[in-house]
Amino acid sequence: MAAPSARSPQSPPTASGGLAIAAAIVAFGFLGSRVLGVLRTTFIARAFGAGPDIDAYNVAFRVPDLIFQLVAGATLASAFIPVFARVTRREGDERAWALASNVLNLVLVATAALCVIAFVVAPVVVPWTAPGLEGEAEQKAIELTRIMLLSPLLFAASGILTGVLNGRQRFMLTAIAPMLYNLAIIFGAVVLSRPWGIEGLAAGVILGAGLHLLVQVPGVIRERMRYRPTFDWHNSAVREVARLMGPRVIGLAAAQFNFIIGSIFATQVGEGAFTRLTFAWTLGLLPVALFAMALSTAVFPRLANAVADNDLEGMQATLSRSLRAIMFLTVPAALGLLFLRDPATRMLLQWGEFTGADASSTAAALGFFCLGIVPLAGIEIHSRGFYAMGDTRTPVALAVMAVGLNLTLSALLWGEFGINGLAFSLSAAAWGEWLLLYWLFARRSGAPVAGDLGAMARYSFAAAIMALFLAIGFAWYDEGDRAEAFVVGIAGSIAGFAVYVGMARLMRIPELGEAVERARERFGRRGATADETARDG
């Protein structure tokens, strides 16, 4: 076995502040991406409303996204980063780059093969995923699916580069990449859709996938990645990646099937129903992305490194701190969005072709999605705890169980409650999945849970006071008035944040003090650096 290479100036930082810096960078990327994602939704709603064309566009996303998730997504999330991190630490850069090259080549070939198959069978598969689409809308969905099949190939390559950079704890370019993707789709909605219609929006997706890949290339060059056009199945690390990703393929297929369940039932509710459900899901995922996905992405390489160093206690402590930080932010965000769902929806979406009736329906579904924000955030961090320990089967089994629960509830509720029933079903399934995932993680790792549960109870109490304030303070709001929606949306967000922070301070919640102290240290250090520069200059 080759000796680990000496740490170079380009090597990832290991200081205690490294996680905070990494989390801040990833949070910046997720914040920028999600803000642009909301703007993307706003521009799409303004240009196309909630009609049959945009229904076809949303349905067309399903097959290309499924292909990417099954191959590159499964490889990156659960298999490649832990193995790449371990090989880098124990065997050196040369073996790590050989692993990265082999995985990249194999993933690209597999993705290309699936894209070709999907192109051929699209006329069969697309109608099955959206039985409510008929005639011209169904043909448009098939056409858009075939156009967007180029995007998973670009994302496959980009995803592995993301894994390489994240595995070496380099997050800046991977944080910028999703922003460029969303900007390209906005460009498609605003510019390309004028001459090309809905096809221009699909072209924006392909352009965004290309930019997502290209922006990361300088990063791997700077890390001195040595690419090789090899397909070495006998490489033990490659075989381990394949072994780990096997169960994850099933898990991601299950997660994608949740969206397919939505399209199967929502397209039968009526025209535009699936689009309204998709818009509500986009808004509901905002807190999950900003807090849970950002911190979980930043902390995952550290969890994997702790396991590689046989430091189980360090892994437990890191995950516990991350869980508390995530919930400290996510719990109030979920309750705040629940109480401000109508003004938020009207403020962001009620433009152009997107009517007040569309906004009311979307806001109602968003309310039920808000019930699932907390468990979805918990799933993000606890699933990564299992992946870091090399266990991909447990999260997968629970994801499959959640799909079964979602399917059962959706079949029972969609006829009477429409997209509200579908949103509730997904939230209920998320709760079942997270509670079991948390319990099994505590049993498997031996991590104590009393402290975490007590902390989350304090966050919930402070957030409940905030929600009570919003309910009383803005009881005068008249749903449907867009001018009032702007006032309530902005003023409610600011006031709710102030009340929650005030309660956290009154209750002496330590996460608030840690955040304030970290900010003081950061700004103090910058100020000192500026003073030294001025003095020495």
C-alpha positions as CSV (number, residue, x, y, z in Angstrom):
1,M,0.0,0.0,0.0
2,A,1.3,3.4,-1.0
3,A,2.1,5.8,1.8
4,P,-0.3,8.8,2.1
5,S,1.0,11.8,0.3
6,A,2.3,14.7,2.4
7,R,-0.1,17.6,2.9
8,S,0.4,20.2,0.3
9,P,-0.7,23.8,0.2
10,Q,-3.8,22.7,-1.8
11,S,-4.8,20.1,0.7
12,P,-8.1,20.5,2.5
13,P,-8.0,22.4,5.8
14,T,-8.3,20.4,9.0
15,A,-8.5,23.2,11.6
16,S,-11.5,23.4,13.9
17,G,-12.8,26.4,12.0
18,G,-12.7,24.5,8.7
19,L,-16.2,23.1,9.0
20,A,-17.7,26.5,9.8
21,I,-16.0,27.9,6.7
22,A,-17.0,25.0,4.5
23,A,-20.6,25.3,5.8
24,A,-20.6,29.0,5.1
25,I,-19.4,28.5,1.6
26,V,-22.0,25.7,0.9
27,A,-24.7,27.7,2.6
28,F,-23.8,30.7,0.3
29,G,-24.1,28.4,-2.7
30,F,-27.4,26.9,-1.6
31,L,-28.8,30.3,-0.7
32,G,-27.8,31.7,-4.1
33,S,-29.1,28.6,-5.9
34,R,-32.4,28.5,-4.0
35,V,-33.0,32.3,-4.3
36,L,-32.4,31.9,-8.1
37,G,-34.5,28.8,-8.0
38,V,-37.4,30.7,-6.6
39,L,-36.8,33.5,-9.2
40,R,-36.7,30.7,-11.8
41,T,-40.1,29.5,-10.6
42,T,-41.4,33.1,-10.7
43,F,-40.3,33.7,-14.2
44,I,-41.6,30.4,-15.4
45,A,-45.0,31.0,-13.8
46,R,-45.1,34.5,-15.3
47,A,-44.3,33.3,-18.8
48,F,-46.4,30.1,-18.8
49,G,-48.8,30.2,-15.9
50,A,-50.2,26.7,-14.9
51,G,-51.3,25.5,-18.4
52,P,-50.8,22.3,-20.4
53,D,-47.4,23.4,-21.8
54,I,-45.8,23.8,-18.4
55,D,-47.4,20.6,-17.2
56,A,-45.7,18.9,-20.1
57,Y,-42.4,20.5,-19.2
58,N,-42.6,19.4,-15.5
59,V,-43.5,15.9,-16.5
60,A,-40.6,15.8,-19.0
61,F,-38.2,16.4,-16.2
62,R,-38.9,13.0,-14.6
63,V,-37.1,10.6,-16.9
64,P,-33.9,12.6,-17.4
65,D,-33.7,13.3,-13.7
66,L,-34.3,9.7,-12.9
67,I,-31.4,8.7,-15.1
68,F,-29.0,11.1,-13.5
69,Q,-30.1,10.1,-9.9
70,L,-29.8,6.4,-10.6
71,V,-26.2,6.5,-11.9
72,A,-24.3,9.7,-11.0
73,G,-26.5,10.6,-8.0
74,A,-26.2,7.2,-6.4
75,T,-22.4,7.2,-7.0
76,L,-21.8,10.6,-5.6
77,A,-24.1,10.7,-2.6
78,S,-23.3,7.4,-0.9
79,A,-20.3,5.7,-2.5
80,F,-17.7,7.9,-4.2
81,I,-17.0,10.6,-1.6
82,P,-16.4,8.2,1.4
83,V,-14.2,5.9,-0.7
84,F,-12.4,8.8,-2.4
85,A,-11.7,10.5,1.0
86,R,-10.4,7.2,2.4
87,V,-8.2,6.4,-0.6
88,T,-6.8,10.0,-0.5
89,R,-5.9,9.8,3.2
90,R,-4.5,6.2,3.3
91,E,-3.1,5.6,-0.2
92,G,-2.3,9.0,-1.6
93,D,-3.3,11.2,-4.5
94,E,-2.1,8.8,-7.3
95,R,-4.5,6.1,-6.3
96,A,-7.3,8.6,-5.6
97,W,-7.0,10.1,-9.1
98,A,-7.1,6.6,-10.6
99,L,-10.3,5.9,-8.7
100,A,-11.9,9.2,-9.9
101,S,-11.0,8.6,-13.5
102,N,-12.4,5.1,-13.5
103,V,-15.6,6.1,-11.8
104,L,-16.1,9.1,-14.2
105,N,-15.6,7.0,-17.3
106,L,-17.9,4.2,-16.1
107,V,-20.6,6.6,-15.0
108,L,-20.5,8.5,-18.4
109,V,-20.9,5.3,-20.3
110,A,-23.7,4.0,-18.2
111,T,-25.6,7.3,-18.4
112,A,-25.1,7.6,-22.1
113,A,-26.6,4.1,-22.6
114,L,-29.6,4.9,-20.5
115,C,-30.2,8.1,-22.3
116,V,-30.3,6.3,-25.7
117,I,-32.7,3.7,-24.3
118,A,-34.9,6.5,-22.8
119,F,-34.9,8.4,-26.1
120,V,-36.3,5.3,-27.8
121,V,-38.9,4.3,-25.2
122,A,-40.1,7.8,-24.3
123,P,-43.4,7.4,-26.2
124,V,-44.2,4.5,-23.8
125,V,-42.7,5.7,-20.5
126,V,-43.9,9.3,-20.5
127,P,-47.6,8.6,-20.8
128,W,-47.3,6.0,-18.0
129,T,-45.8,8.7,-15.6
130,A,-48.6,11.2,-16.5
131,P,-51.8,9.4,-17.5
132,G,-53.7,12.7,-17.1
133,L,-51.9,14.3,-20.1
134,E,-53.6,13.7,-23.4
135,G,-53.3,14.7,-27.1
136,E,-51.0,17.6,-27.8
137,A,-49.8,17.9,-24.1
138,E,-48.7,14.3,-24.1
139,Q,-46.8,14.7,-27.4
140,K,-45.2,17.8,-26.1
141,A,-44.0,16.0,-22.9
142,I,-42.4,13.3,-25.0
143,E,-40.7,15.8,-27.2
144,L,-39.4,17.8,-24.3
145,T,-38.2,14.6,-22.6
146,R,-36.1,13.7,-25.6
147,I,-34.6,17.2,-25.8
148,M,-33.6,17.3,-22.1
149,L,-32.0,13.8,-22.2
150,L,-28.7,15.6,-23.0
151,S,-28.7,17.1,-19.5
152,P,-28.2,13.9,-17.4
153,L,-25.0,13.2,-19.5
154,L,-23.6,16.6,-18.7
155,F,-24.7,16.3,-15.0
156,A,-23.1,12.9,-14.7
157,A,-19.7,14.3,-15.5
158,S,-20.4,17.4,-13.4
159,G,-21.5,15.3,-10.5
160,I,-18.3,13.3,-10.3
161,L,-16.3,16.6,-10.4
162,T,-18.4,17.8,-7.6
163,G,-17.6,14.6,-5.6
164,V,-13.9,15.1,-6.3
165,L,-13.9,18.8,-5.1
166,N,-16.2,18.1,-2.1
167,G,-14.1,15.0,-1.2
168,R,-11.1,17.3,-0.9
169,Q,-13.2,19.8,1.0
170,R,-13.3,22.4,-1.8
171,F,-16.8,23.9,-2.0
172,M,-16.7,27.3,-3.7
173,L,-17.0,26.2,-7.4
174,T,-19.5,23.4,-6.5
175,A,-21.5,26.1,-4.7
176,I,-21.5,28.4,-7.8
177,A,-22.4,25.6,-10.3
178,P,-26.1,25.4,-9.3
179,M,-26.5,29.2,-9.5
180,L,-25.3,29.1,-13.1
181,Y,-27.8,26.3,-13.8
182,N,-30.7,28.3,-12.5
183,L,-29.6,31.5,-14.3
184,A,-29.5,29.5,-17.5
185,I,-33.1,28.3,-17.0
186,I,-34.2,31.9,-16.2
187,F,-32.5,32.9,-19.5
188,G,-34.5,30.2,-21.2
189,A,-37.8,31.4,-19.6
190,V,-37.2,35.1,-20.3
191,V,-35.3,35.1,-23.6
192,L,-35.3,31.7,-25.4
193,S,-39.0,31.1,-24.8
194,R,-40.0,34.1,-26.9
195,P,-38.9,32.6,-30.2
196,W,-39.1,28.9,-29.2
197,G,-41.9,28.7,-26.6
198,I,-41.6,25.9,-24.1
199,E,-38.8,24.3,-26.1
200,G,-36.7,27.4,-25.2
201,L,-37.1,26.6,-21.5
202,A,-35.9,23.1,-22.2
203,A,-32.9,24.6,-24.1
204,G,-32.2,26.6,-20.9
205,V,-32.0,23.4,-18.9
206,I,-29.3,22.0,-21.3
207,L,-27.4,25.2,-21.2
208,G,-27.5,25.2,-17.4
209,A,-26.2,21.6,-17.2
210,G,-23.3,22.6,-19.5
211,L,-22.4,25.6,-17.3
212,H,-22.7,23.4,-14.2
213,L,-20.0,21.2,-15.6
214,L,-17.7,23.8,-17.1
215,V,-17.4,26.0,-14.0
216,Q,-16.0,23.1,-12.0
217,V,-13.2,22.2,-14.5
218,P,-10.8,24.9,-13.2
219,G,-11.2,23.5,-9.7
220,V,-10.1,19.9,-10.5
221,I,-7.3,21.4,-12.6
222,R,-6.1,23.4,-9.6
223,E,-6.3,20.2,-7.5
224,R,-4.0,18.6,-10.1
225,M,-6.4,15.8,-10.9
226,R,-4.7,13.4,-13.3
227,Y,-7.4,12.0,-15.7
228,R,-7.0,8.6,-17.3
229,P,-9.3,7.1,-20.0
230,T,-9.4,3.8,-18.2
231,F,-12.2,1.3,-17.3
232,D,-10.5,-0.8,-14.6
233,W,-13.2,-2.9,-13.0
234,H,-10.4,-4.8,-11.1
235,N,-9.5,-1.7,-9.1
236,S,-10.6,-2.6,-5.5
237,A,-11.7,1.0,-4.8
238,V,-13.9,1.0,-7.9
239,R,-15.5,-2.3,-6.9
240,E,-16.2,-0.9,-3.4
241,V,-17.9,2.2,-5.0
242,A,-20.0,-0.2,-7.1
243,R,-20.9,-2.3,-4.0
244,L,-21.9,0.8,-2.0
245,M,-23.9,2.4,-4.7
246,G,-26.0,-0.7,-5.4
247,P,-28.5,-0.2,-2.6
248,R,-28.4,3.5,-3.1
249,V,-29.7,3.1,-6.7
250,I,-32.8,1.5,-5.2
251,G,-33.1,4.3,-2.7
252,L,-32.8,7.0,-5.2
253,A,-35.3,5.2,-7.5
254,A,-37.6,5.2,-4.5
255,A,-37.2,8.9,-4.0
256,Q,-37.8,9.6,-7.7
257,F,-40.8,7.4,-7.6
258,N,-42.3,9.8,-5.0
259,F,-42.3,12.5,-7.8
260,I,-43.7,10.0,-10.3
261,I,-46.5,9.3,-7.8
262,G,-47.3,13.0,-7.7
263,S,-47.4,13.2,-11.5
264,I,-49.5,10.1,-11.9
265,F,-52.2,11.4,-9.6
266,A,-51.9,15.2,-10.0
267,T,-52.2,15.1,-13.8
268,Q,-55.6,13.4,-13.3
269,V,-56.8,16.1,-10.9
270,G,-57.0,18.6,-13.7
271,E,-55.0,20.9,-16.0
272,G,-52.2,22.7,-14.2
273,A,-52.5,20.7,-11.0
274,F,-49.1,19.0,-11.4
275,T,-47.5,22.4,-12.1
276,R,-49.1,23.9,-8.9
277,L,-48.0,20.9,-6.9
278,T,-44.4,21.3,-8.3
279,F,-44.3,25.0,-7.5
280,A,-45.5,24.3,-4.0
281,W,-42.8,21.7,-3.6
282,T,-40.1,24.1,-4.9
283,L,-41.1,26.7,-2.3
284,G,-41.4,24.1,0.5
285,L,-37.9,22.8,-0.2
286,L,-36.3,26.2,0.3
287,P,-35.6,25.8,4.0
288,V,-34.4,22.2,3.5
289,A,-32.0,23.3,0.9
290,L,-30.7,26.4,2.7
291,F,-30.1,24.8,6.0
292,A,-30.2,21.0,5.9
293,M,-28.7,20.3,2.5
294,A,-26.0,23.0,2.9
295,L,-24.7,21.9,6.2
296,S,-25.1,18.2,5.5
297,T,-23.1,18.5,2.2
298,A,-20.4,20.4,4.0
299,V,-20.1,18.0,6.9
300,F,-20.3,14.7,4.9
301,P,-16.5,14.6,4.0
302,R,-15.7,15.2,7.6
303,L,-18.0,12.4,8.8
304,A,-16.4,10.1,6.2
305,N,-12.9,11.1,7.3
306,A,-13.8,10.4,11.0
307,V,-15.0,6.9,10.1
308,A,-11.8,6.3,8.0
309,D,-9.8,7.3,11.1
310,N,-11.9,5.0,13.3
311,D,-13.0,8.0,15.3
312,L,-16.6,7.0,16.0
313,E,-17.0,9.5,18.9
314,G,-15.8,12.3,16.7
315,M,-18.3,11.3,14.0
316,Q,-21.2,11.2,16.5
317,A,-20.2,14.6,18.0
318,T,-20.0,16.2,14.5
319,L,-23.3,14.8,13.4
320,S,-25.0,15.9,16.7
321,R,-23.7,19.5,16.3
322,S,-24.8,19.5,12.7
323,L,-28.3,18.2,13.5
324,R,-28.8,20.9,16.2
325,A,-27.6,23.6,13.9
326,I,-30.0,22.4,11.1
327,M,-33.0,22.1,13.4
328,F,-32.3,25.5,15.1
329,L,-32.8,27.1,11.7
330,T,-35.3,24.7,10.0
331,V,-38.0,24.5,12.7
332,P,-38.8,28.2,12.7
333,A,-38.5,28.4,9.0
334,A,-41.0,25.6,8.6
335,L,-43.5,27.2,11.0
336,G,-42.9,30.7,9.5
337,L,-43.5,29.5,6.0
338,L,-46.6,27.6,7.1
339,F,-48.2,30.8,8.5
340,L,-47.0,33.0,5.7
341,R,-47.7,30.5,2.8
342,D,-50.4,32.6,1.1
343,P,-48.5,35.9,1.0
344,A,-45.3,34.2,0.1
345,T,-47.0,32.4,-2.8
346,R,-48.7,35.5,-4.2
347,M,-45.6,37.7,-3.8
348,L,-43.4,35.2,-5.7
349,L,-45.8,33.6,-8.3
350,Q,-48.9,35.7,-8.9
351,W,-47.6,37.4,-12.1
352,G,-48.4,37.3,-15.8
353,E,-50.1,34.1,-16.7
354,F,-50.2,32.8,-13.1
355,T,-53.6,33.8,-11.7
356,G,-54.9,34.4,-8.2
357,A,-56.7,31.1,-8.3
358,D,-53.5,29.3,-9.2
359,A,-51.8,31.1,-6.3
360,S,-54.5,30.0,-3.8
361,S,-54.3,26.4,-4.9
362,T,-50.5,26.4,-4.7
363,A,-50.5,28.1,-1.3
364,A,-52.9,25.4,0.1
365,A,-50.6,22.6,-1.1
366,L,-47.6,24.5,0.3
367,G,-49.2,24.4,3.7
368,F,-49.3,20.6,3.7
369,F,-45.7,20.5,2.3
370,C,-44.6,22.6,5.3
371,L,-45.6,19.8,7.6
372,G,-42.8,17.7,6.0
373,I,-39.9,20.3,6.1
374,V,-38.5,19.2,9.5
375,P,-38.3,15.4,8.7
376,L,-36.9,16.1,5.3
377,A,-34.1,18.1,6.9
378,G,-33.5,15.3,9.4
379,I,-33.3,12.7,6.6
380,E,-30.5,14.8,5.0
381,I,-28.2,14.6,7.9
382,H,-29.0,11.2,9.3
383,S,-28.8,9.4,5.9
384,R,-25.3,10.9,5.5
385,G,-24.4,9.4,8.9
386,F,-25.2,6.0,7.6
387,Y,-23.3,6.6,4.3
388,A,-20.2,7.7,6.2
389,M,-20.3,4.4,8.1
390,G,-20.5,2.5,4.8
391,D,-24.2,1.5,5.3
392,T,-26.3,2.3,2.3
393,R,-28.9,-0.4,2.9
394,T,-30.6,1.0,5.9
395,P,-31.5,4.4,4.4
396,V,-32.6,2.7,1.2
397,A,-34.9,0.3,3.0
398,L,-36.5,3.1,4.8
399,A,-36.8,5.2,1.6
400,V,-38.6,2.3,-0.1
401,M,-40.9,2.0,3.0
402,A,-41.7,5.7,2.7
403,V,-42.6,5.3,-1.0
404,G,-45.0,2.6,-0.1
405,L,-46.6,4.8,2.6
406,N,-46.8,7.8,0.2
407,L,-48.3,5.7,-2.6
408,T,-51.0,4.3,-0.2
409,L,-51.9,7.6,1.2
410,S,-51.9,9.3,-2.2
411,A,-54.2,6.7,-3.6
412,L,-56.6,7.2,-0.7
413,L,-56.6,11.0,-0.6
414,W,-56.1,12.4,-4.1
415,G,-59.7,11.9,-5.3
416,E,-61.2,13.8,-2.4
417,F,-58.5,16.3,-1.5
418,G,-56.6,16.8,-4.8
419,I,-53.1,18.1,-4.7
420,N,-53.5,18.9,-1.0
421,G,-53.9,15.2,-0.3
422,L,-50.8,14.5,-2.3
423,A,-48.7,17.1,-0.4
424,F,-49.9,15.7,2.9
425,S,-49.1,12.1,1.8
426,L,-45.5,13.1,1.0
427,S,-45.1,14.9,4.4
428,A,-46.5,12.0,6.4
429,A,-44.2,9.6,4.6
430,A,-41.2,11.8,5.4
431,W,-42.0,11.7,9.1
432,G,-42.2,8.0,9.1
433,E,-38.9,7.7,7.3
434,W,-37.0,10.1,9.5
435,L,-38.2,8.8,12.9
436,L,-37.1,5.3,12.0
437,L,-33.9,6.6,10.5
438,Y,-33.0,8.5,13.6
439,W,-33.9,5.6,15.9
440,L,-31.8,3.1,13.9
441,F,-28.8,5.5,13.6
442,A,-28.8,6.0,17.4
443,R,-28.8,2.2,17.9
444,R,-26.2,1.6,15.2
445,S,-23.7,4.3,16.3
446,G,-24.5,4.4,20.0
447,A,-25.0,8.1,19.8
448,P,-27.0,9.7,22.8
449,V,-30.2,11.3,21.7
450,A,-31.5,12.9,24.9
451,G,-29.5,16.1,24.4
452,D,-30.6,16.4,20.7
453,L,-34.3,15.9,21.6
454,G,-34.1,18.4,24.4
455,A,-32.5,20.9,22.1
456,M,-35.2,20.4,19.4
457,A,-37.9,20.8,22.0
458,R,-36.5,24.2,22.9
459,Y,-36.3,25.3,19.3
460,S,-40.0,24.1,18.8
461,F,-41.2,26.1,21.8
462,A,-39.4,29.3,20.6
463,A,-40.8,28.8,17.1
464,A,-44.3,28.2,18.4
465,I,-44.2,31.6,20.2
466,M,-43.1,33.1,16.8
467,A,-46.0,31.4,15.0
468,L,-48.5,32.6,17.6
469,F,-47.2,36.1,17.1
470,L,-47.6,35.8,13.3
471,A,-51.1,34.4,13.7
472,I,-52.3,37.2,15.9
473,G,-50.3,40.1,14.5
474,F,-51.3,39.5,10.9
475,A,-54.9,38.2,11.4
476,W,-56.1,41.2,9.4
477,Y,-54.5,39.9,6.2
478,D,-57.0,39.3,3.4
479,E,-56.0,36.4,1.2
480,G,-56.0,37.3,-2.4
481,D,-54.8,40.9,-2.2
482,R,-51.4,40.9,-3.8
483,A,-50.4,44.4,-2.4
484,E,-51.1,43.2,1.1
485,A,-49.3,40.0,0.3
486,F,-46.1,42.0,-0.2
487,V,-46.5,43.8,3.1
488,V,-47.3,40.7,5.1
489,G,-44.6,38.5,3.4
490,I,-41.8,40.9,4.0
491,A,-42.9,42.4,7.4
492,G,-43.9,38.9,8.7
493,S,-40.5,37.4,7.8
494,I,-38.6,40.2,9.5
495,A,-40.9,40.2,12.6
496,G,-41.0,36.5,12.9
497,F,-37.2,36.3,12.7
498,A,-36.9,39.0,15.4
499,V,-39.4,37.2,17.7
500,Y,-37.6,33.8,17.3
501,V,-34.2,35.3,18.0
502,G,-35.6,37.1,21.0
503,M,-37.0,33.9,22.4
504,A,-33.8,32.0,21.7
505,R,-31.9,34.7,23.6
506,L,-34.4,34.7,26.5
507,M,-34.2,30.9,26.7
508,R,-30.4,31.0,26.4
509,I,-30.4,28.5,23.5
510,P,-26.6,27.9,22.9
511,E,-26.8,27.7,19.1
512,L,-27.7,31.4,19.0
513,G,-24.8,32.3,21.2
514,E,-22.4,30.2,19.1
515,A,-23.6,31.8,15.9
516,V,-23.2,35.3,17.3
517,E,-19.7,34.5,18.7
518,R,-18.6,32.9,15.4
519,A,-19.7,36.1,13.6
520,R,-17.9,38.3,16.0
521,E,-14.7,36.2,15.6
522,R,-15.0,36.3,11.9
523,F,-15.6,40.0,11.6
524,G,-13.0,40.7,14.3
525,R,-10.4,38.7,12.4
526,R,-11.2,40.5,9.2
527,G,-10.9,43.9,11.0
528,A,-7.6,42.9,12.5
529,T,-6.3,41.8,9.1
530,A,-7.4,45.1,7.5
531,D,-5.7,47.0,10.3
532,E,-2.5,45.1,9.9
533,T,-2.6,45.6,6.1
534,A,-3.0,49.3,6.5
535,R,-0.3,49.5,9.1
536,D,2.2,47.4,7.1
537,G,1.3,49.2,3.9
